Amino acid sequence: MQRFVFLLTVFWALSYSVSGQVACFDNTSSHYFVTKKIKKSTFKKRNLDESEKIELKRDLVNQITTSISVISLKSSQNTVKGNVGEYTSINSTDAYITSSAVINNPDWVYCRSGSNYYVQCIVNKKDFENDLMSSLNVKSKVFEGLTQKLNNAFRNKNSEDIFTRLRDLKKEYYSITNGMNFIASANTISSEERSRIINQITTILGTFDKLEVQILSNFDNKLVDLQRFLSNQQYAEVETLIAAYRFDNLSPTQQIRLNEFKDKYYKALSIYSQQQESQIRKLIRKRDQTKEVDQLIHNFDKISYYSNNQKKIEQFQNVLARRRGLAKSTLFIGLNVNAPYLALPNTNGTINLNQLGEGLDFEHVLPSYHVGLKHFISDPSKRIGVSFGYVSYANTFLKMKNVDDISNPIKNFTSLQAGLILGPFEFNYGPAQTDLGIDDLKLISTKFGLLRTDKLTEKFGKINYLNVFISADLLTNLKNENYFTLGFGLNYNLAFNRSARF
């Protein structure tokens, strides 16, 4: 009974701690806030992820102030400064959208309504608007300095990226303008302070407007530049110049001429892009064309803004990384020649090896061929892996000297083997199929690599290669039948399954 009362008390306390939370905040007269539904577990632990906090601050920014100005710019930018500090967002497609706000150390309220749980990101209107005004004061002065630098570069004609810099400044121009418009209607800021910051920003933006008109006014000369860039296949420079032009700064005749040029430009760009892509794909298939394909991709990267070229570049780089990486697997086919198998006497379970030196000779050799697969675990350069193979011995001995034929029954058999690769060593084991009438014969093989042609060319693990090795084989039933031979062989290895990790 006491245990029941204790559990009931704990349950009541937990229920009270959850149900007793503060109600959701709804004071719109003094605060800006945004609300998001959350799980009960998050509500209890108050452990909202930082990424979710950043998302809520972004939503609050967009809720407070968003303006849209139509301008043809192809770029986007999202910036987060700190975990609880400033968040700004600039995005553009056909419409150039800016959101200007500063969220400094907001309050986070966890609340519930009925059976649902929420978290709220809350900022005081007065604090927010004063922080925004301070931020605009700093931004506008920085913008003024950058405008002056752009003006100097334009006057001295010593910069080839005037239009790129003009376009980048235009992004900040709209952000500052949006913030100024918001401050103009901010009720928590005195009229004197509003007038001061608005006059300051208006003067700075006016200076930029005059400079922009001057830079873009010489249309005929710039159209000549565009034609020259197009003739030289400098498509990125063309794109930058075109993006800098605003139609509302051009006369109807200039707009027509610019559109005619853009049609010509995009047709040429499409053909050039297709040609570059085709050449890159062709050279990627040729593993030795490293410098050529790298240069082509570098050129292709200059037009990554066109169509889906950026995705294609990423695909090219991934394919190249794999093709230039080390092969984790090889298919091999090879030929061995072995001395005739020598029977090893077994006395009381002990194999006598004394006669190996006298019994083994290469006056006659027994050829065999083998095929199989090798797979390296982890880094292929460490040569640690597994192997699987099929071995088939010939039915005839080959004479290496003018000697009499020999009668040796250990020939004409096959074996399926599996084994381990440890550096230059390879160990294999598998059942043997013979006509000797001996049950349960196994073939145990050891190889030691002497030479790999891919190491000689300093392309270890990256190309197909030949390797030369010596071998030792034991045909045994693991009891009283044991036959031993030595030999050497040659393998051709077809490398595949390349990994970009190594």
C-alpha positions in Angstrom: 0.0 0.0 0.0 2.8 2.4 0.9 4.5 1.6 -2.5 1.2 2.4 -4.3 0.9 5.7 -2.5 4.5 6.6 -3.3 4.1 5.9 -7.0 0.8 7.8 -7.1 2.6 10.8 -5.5 5.4 10.7 -8.0 3.0 10.4 -10.9 1.0 13.4 -9.5 4.2 15.4 -9.1 5.3 14.7 -12.7 1.9 15.5 -14.1 1.9 18.8 -12.1 5.4 19.7 -13.3 4.2 19.3 -17.0 0.8 20.8 -16.7 2.0 23.7 -14.6 4.2 25.2 -17.3 3.6 28.8 -18.4 1.1 29.6 -21.2 2.4 30.5 -24.6 3.4 34.1 -25.1 1.1 36.3 -27.1 2.0 39.9 -26.5 2.3 41.3 -30.0 2.4 45.0 -28.8 5.8 44.8 -27.2 7.5 41.7 -28.8 8.1 39.9 -32.0 7.8 36.1 -31.8 7.4 32.9 -33.8 6.0 29.6 -32.5 6.9 26.1 -33.5 5.2 22.8 -32.4 7.7 20.4 -30.7 7.7 16.9 -29.3 6.8 16.3 -25.6 10.3 14.9 -25.0 11.9 18.1 -26.3 9.5 20.2 -24.2 10.5 18.3 -21.0 14.2 18.5 -21.6 14.3 22.0 -23.0 17.0 20.8 -25.5 16.1 22.3 -28.9 18.9 21.7 -31.4 21.0 24.7 -32.4 20.0 24.1 -36.0 16.3 24.3 -35.0 17.0 27.5 -33.1 18.7 29.0 -36.2 15.7 28.0 -38.3 13.3 29.7 -35.9 15.4 32.9 -35.9 15.3 32.8 -39.7 11.5 32.4 -39.7 11.3 35.3 -37.3 13.5 37.4 -39.5 11.2 36.7 -42.5 8.1 37.3 -40.5 9.3 40.7 -39.2 10.4 42.2 -42.5 10.6 41.0 -46.1 10.8 43.1 -49.2 10.9 42.1 -52.9 12.7 44.0 -55.6 12.8 42.7 -59.2 16.3 42.4 -60.6 17.9 39.7 -62.7 20.7 38.2 -60.6 21.6 34.5 -60.3 23.0 34.0 -56.9 22.0 33.1 -53.3 23.6 33.5 -49.9 22.7 32.5 -46.4 24.8 33.5 -43.5 24.6 32.6 -39.8 26.9 34.3 -37.4 27.2 32.4 -34.1 24.7 30.3 -32.3 22.6 33.1 -30.8 24.0 36.1 -32.6 23.1 37.8 -35.9 21.2 36.0 -38.7 20.8 37.5 -42.1 19.5 36.0 -45.3 19.8 37.1 -49.0 18.3 35.0 -51.7 17.7 35.7 -55.4 16.2 34.0 -58.4 14.2 36.0 -60.9 13.1 38.2 -58.0 15.7 39.5 -55.7 14.4 38.9 -52.1 16.1 40.4 -49.1 15.4 40.1 -45.4 17.2 42.4 -43.0 17.0 41.8 -39.3 19.2 41.3 -36.4 18.3 38.7 -33.8 20.6 39.0 -30.8 20.1 36.6 -27.9 16.4 36.0 -28.1 14.3 34.4 -25.3 13.2 30.8 -25.7 9.9 29.9 -24.1 8.7 26.4 -23.8 4.9 26.2 -23.4 1.8 24.1 -24.0 -1.7 24.6 -25.3 -4.1 21.8 -24.6 -2.3 18.6 -25.5 0.3 20.2 -27.8 3.7 21.5 -26.9 5.5 24.5 -28.4 8.7 26.5 -28.3 8.8 30.2 -29.1 11.6 32.5 -30.2 10.9 36.0 -28.8 12.6 39.3 -29.1 11.6 42.6 -27.6 10.6 45.1 -30.2 12.5 48.0 -28.8 15.7 45.9 -28.4 15.3 44.5 -31.9 14.7 47.8 -33.6 17.6 49.5 -31.8 19.9 46.6 -32.7 18.8 46.8 -36.3 19.5 50.6 -36.3 23.0 50.0 -34.9 23.6 47.3 -37.4 22.5 49.5 -40.3 24.7 52.3 -39.1 27.7 50.0 -39.3 26.7 48.4 -42.6 26.0 51.7 -44.3 29.4 53.0 -43.4 31.1 49.9 -44.6 29.0 50.1 -47.8 30.1 53.7 -48.2 33.8 52.6 -48.1 33.3 49.8 -50.6 31.4 52.2 -52.9 34.4 54.6 -52.8 36.8 51.8 -53.6 34.7 50.8 -56.6 34.6 54.4 -57.7 38.4 54.6 -57.5 38.8 51.4 -59.5 36.3 52.7 -62.1 38.1 56.0 -62.5 41.5 54.5 -62.7 40.3 51.7 -65.1 42.6 49.3 -63.3 40.1 46.5 -62.5 38.6 43.9 -64.7 36.0 42.8 -62.2 34.1 46.2 -61.9 30.8 44.5 -62.8 31.3 41.6 -60.4 32.0 44.0 -57.6 29.0 46.2 -58.7 26.7 43.2 -58.6 28.0 42.1 -55.2 27.5 45.6 -53.8 23.9 45.6 -55.2 23.0 42.7 -52.9 24.0 44.7 -49.9 22.3 47.8 -51.3 18.9 46.0 -51.2 19.5 44.7 -47.8 20.3 48.1 -46.4 17.4 49.7 -48.2 15.0 47.1 -46.8 16.3 47.7 -43.3 16.0 51.5 -43.7 12.4 51.2 -44.8 11.7 49.1 -41.8 13.3 51.6 -39.4 11.3 54.4 -41.0 8.1 52.9 -39.5 9.7 51.7 -36.2 7.6 53.1 -33.3 10.2 52.4 -30.6 12.8 54.7 -32.1 12.6 58.5 -31.7 11.8 60.6 -34.8 15.2 62.3 -34.5 17.1 59.1 -34.5 15.0 57.8 -37.4 15.7 60.9 -39.4 19.4 60.8 -38.7 19.9 57.2 -39.8 17.6 57.5 -42.9 19.3 60.7 -44.1 22.7 59.0 -43.6 21.7 55.9 -45.5 19.9 57.8 -48.2 23.0 59.9 -48.9 25.2 56.8 -49.1 22.8 54.9 -51.4 22.5 58.0 -53.6 26.2 58.0 -54.1 26.0 54.4 -55.2 23.1 55.0 -57.5 25.1 57.7 -59.4 28.2 55.4 -59.7 26.0 52.6 -61.0 24.5 54.8 -63.7 28.0 55.9 -64.7 29.3 52.4 -64.9 26.4 51.1 -66.9 25.8 54.2 -69.1 28.5 53.5 -71.7 26.3 50.7 -73.3 27.8 50.7 -76.7 31.4 50.2 -75.5 30.3 47.5 -73.1 28.4 45.7 -76.0 31.7 45.7 -77.8 33.4 44.1 -74.8 30.6 41.5 -74.7 31.2 40.7 -78.4 35.0 40.4 -77.7 34.5 38.1 -74.7 32.1 35.9 -76.7 34.5 35.6 -79.6 37.3 34.6 -77.2 34.9 32.1 -75.5 35.2 34.0 -72.2 31.7 33.0 -71.2 32.1 33.7 -67.5 33.1 37.3 -68.3 30.0 37.7 -70.5 27.7 36.3 -67.8 29.1 38.8 -65.3 28.6 41.8 -67.6 25.1 40.7 -68.5 24.1 40.2 -64.9 25.2 43.7 -64.0 22.8 45.3 -66.4 19.4 46.3 -65.1 16.8 46.7 -67.8 15.3 49.8 -66.1 18.7 51.5 -66.7 18.6 50.8 -70.5 16.6 52.5 -73.3 14.1 50.3 -75.3 16.6 50.2 -78.2 19.4 49.1 -75.9 17.2 46.5 -74.3 16.5 45.0 -77.8 20.2 45.0 -78.7 21.1 43.3 -75.4 18.4 40.6 -75.9 19.7 39.9 -79.4 23.2 39.5 -78.0 21.9 37.3 -75.1 20.2 34.9 -77.6 23.5 34.6 -79.6 25.4 34.2 -76.3 23.3 31.4 -74.9 23.3 29.5 -78.2 27.1 29.6 -78.3 27.3 28.7 -74.6 25.1 25.7 -75.1 27.3 24.4 -77.9 30.5 25.1 -76.0 29.1 23.4 -72.9 28.1 20.2 -74.8 31.5 20.1 -76.5 33.4 20.4 -73.2 31.3 17.8 -71.5 31.8 15.4 -74.4 35.6 15.8 -74.3 35.7 15.4 -70.6 33.7 12.2 -70.7 35.9 10.8 -73.5 39.2 11.6 -71.6 37.9 10.2 -68.3 37.7 6.8 -70.0 41.4 7.2 -70.8 43.2 6.8 -67.4 46.5 8.3 -68.6 45.0 11.7 -69.7 45.3 13.2 -66.2 46.5 16.7 -67.0 44.3 17.1 -70.1 41.1 16.1 -68.2 42.0 18.3 -65.2 42.4 21.3 -67.5 39.1 20.6 -69.3 37.3 20.4 -66.0 38.9 23.6 -64.9 37.6 25.3 -68.0 34.2 23.7 -67.6 34.1 25.0 -64.0 34.1 28.5 -65.4 30.6 27.9 -66.9 29.3 26.0 -63.9 26.5 28.6 -63.6 25.0 27.3 -66.9 22.2 24.7 -66.8 23.1 21.9 -64.5 26.9 22.0 -65.1 27.7 22.3 -61.4 26.2 18.8 -60.8 28.1 17.5 -63.8 31.3 18.8 -62.4 30.7 17.0 -59.1 29.9 13.8 -61.1 33.2 14.2 -63.1 35.2 14.7 -59.9 33.6 11.7 -58.2 34.3 9.4 -61.2 37.8 10.7 -61.5 38.4 10.1 -57.8 37.3 6.5 -58.2 39.2 5.9 -61.4 42.4 7.4 -60.0 42.0 5.6 -56.7 43.5 2.2 -55.7 41.7 -1.0 -57.0 40.3 -3.0 -54.1 39.8 -6.1 -56.3 41.5 -7.9 -59.1 40.7 -10.7 -61.4 43.7 -12.8 -62.2 44.7 -15.5 -64.7 48.1 -17.1 -64.7 50.5 -20.0 -65.4 52.6 -22.0 -63.0 55.4 -24.4 -63.6 56.2 -26.8 -60.8 58.8 -29.5 -60.1 57.3 -33.0 -60.0 55.5 -33.6 -56.8 57.7 -35.5 -54.3 56.2 -37.9 -51.8 57.1 -37.2 -48.2 57.4 -40.2 -45.9 55.3 -40.1 -42.8 56.8 -42.0 -39.8 54.7 -42.2 -36.6 52.9 -39.0 -37.6 56.1 -37.1 -38.4 56.9 -35.9 -42.0 60.5 -36.5 -43.0 61.8 -33.4 -44.9 65.4 -34.6 -45.3 65.0 -35.7 -48.9 63.5 -32.5 -50.2 66.8 -31.1 -51.4 67.7 -34.3 -53.3 64.3 -35.2 -54.7 63.2 -31.9 -56.1 64.5 -31.0 -59.6 63.3 -29.0 -62.6 64.4 -31.4 -65.3 60.7 -32.0 -65.8 58.0 -29.5 -64.9 54.3 -29.8 -64.4 52.4 -26.8 -65.8 49.2 -25.5 -64.3 46.9 -22.6 -64.9 44.9 -20.7 -62.3 42.1 -18.1 -62.4 40.5 -16.3 -59.5 39.7 -13.2 -57.6 41.6 -11.1 -55.0 39.9 -8.6 -52.8 41.8 -6.2 -50.5 40.4 -5.1 -47.2 40.6 -1.4 -46.3 43.7 0.3 -47.9 44.8 -1.8 -50.9 48.3 -0.5 -50.6 48.7 -2.5 -47.4 47.9 -5.7 -49.4 45.8 -7.4 -46.7 42.9 -9.3 -48.2 41.3 -12.6 -49.3 41.6 -14.6 -52.5 39.5 -17.2 -54.2 40.8 -19.3 -57.1 40.6 -22.4 -59.3 43.8 -24.4 -60.1 44.1 -27.0 -62.8 47.3 -29.2 -63.3 48.2 -30.6 -66.7 48.3 -34.3 -67.6 51.7 -34.1 -69.1 55.2 -33.2 -67.9 57.3 -30.9 -69.9 61.0 -31.8 -70.4 63.4 -29.0 -69.6 66.5 -31.2 -70.6 67.1 -34.1 -72.9 66.2 -36.7 -70.3 64.0 -39.8 -70.1 60.4 -39.5 -69.4 59.3 -39.9 -65.8 56.4 -41.7 -64.2 54.8 -39.6 -61.6 51.1 -40.1 -60.8 50.6 -36.6 -59.2 49.2 -34.7 -62.2 45.9 -34.0 -63.9 44.0 -32.7 -60.9 42.1 -29.6 -59.9 41.3 -27.6 -56.8 39.1 -24.8 -55.6 40.9 -22.7 -53.0 40.3 -19.8 -50.7 43.0 -18.0 -48.8 44.5 -14.9 -47.2 46.8 -12.2 -48.6 49.4 -10.7 -46.3 51.6 -8.3 -48.1 53.8 -10.2 -50.6 52.6 -13.6 -49.1 49.5 -15.5 -50.1 48.2 -18.6 -48.4 45.5 -20.8 -50.0 43.7 -23.9 -49.0 41.0 -26.1 -50.7 39.9 -29.6 -51.6 41.6 -31.4 -54.6 39.9 -33.5 -57.2 42.2 -36.3 -58.4 42.3 -39.8 -59.8 44.7 -41.1 -57.2 42.1 -43.0 -55.3 43.0 -41.1 -52.1 40.2 -39.6 -50.1 40.0 -36.1 -48.7 43.0 -34.7 -50.4 43.6 -31.0 -49.9 45.9 -28.6 -51.7 47.7 -26.1 -49.5 49.6 -23.4 -51.4 51.9 -20.6 -50.5 53.1 -17.8 -52.8 55.7 -15.1 -52.4 55.6 -12.2 -54.8 58.9 -11.2 -56.4 57.8 -8.5 -58.9 54.8 -6.3 -59.8 54.9 -4.2 -63.0 52.6 -1.5 -61.5 55.2 -0.8 -58.9 57.8 -0.4 -61.6 55.7 2.3 -63.3 54.9 4.0 -60.0 51.2 3.4 -60.4 50.8 0.8 -57.7 47.2 -0.5 -57.5 46.0 1.9 -60.2 46.5 -0.1 -63.4 46.4 -3.7 -64.6 49.7 -5.5 -63.9 51.8 -8.6 -64.1 53.3 -10.2 -61.1 56.0 -12.9 -60.8 56.1 -15.2 -57.8 57.5 -18.4 -56.3 55.2 -21.0 -54.9 55.2 -24.0 -52.6 52.4 -26.5 -52.7 51.4 -29.4 -50.4 48.9 -32.0 -51.6 47.8 -33.9 -48.5 45.1 -35.8 -46.7 46.4 -34.4 -43.4 47.2 -38.0 -42.4 49.7 -40.2 -44.1 49.7 -39.0 -47.7 51.8 -35.9 -48.4 53.2 -34.7 -51.7 55.3 -31.5 -52.0 56.5 -29.3 -54.9 58.1 -26.0 -55.6 57.6 -23.7 -58.6 57.2 -20.3 -60.0 54.5 -18.5 -61.8 53.2 -15.4 -63.7 49.8 -13.7 -63.2 48.0 -11.1 -65.1 45.8 -9.0 -62.8 42.8 -7.0 -64.1 42.2 -4.2 -61.5 38.7 -3.0 -60.8 36.5 -1.9 -57.9 38.5 1.3 -57.5 37.9 3.3 -54.4 38.1 7.1 -54.1 39.1 6.8 -50.4 42.6 5.6 -51.2 
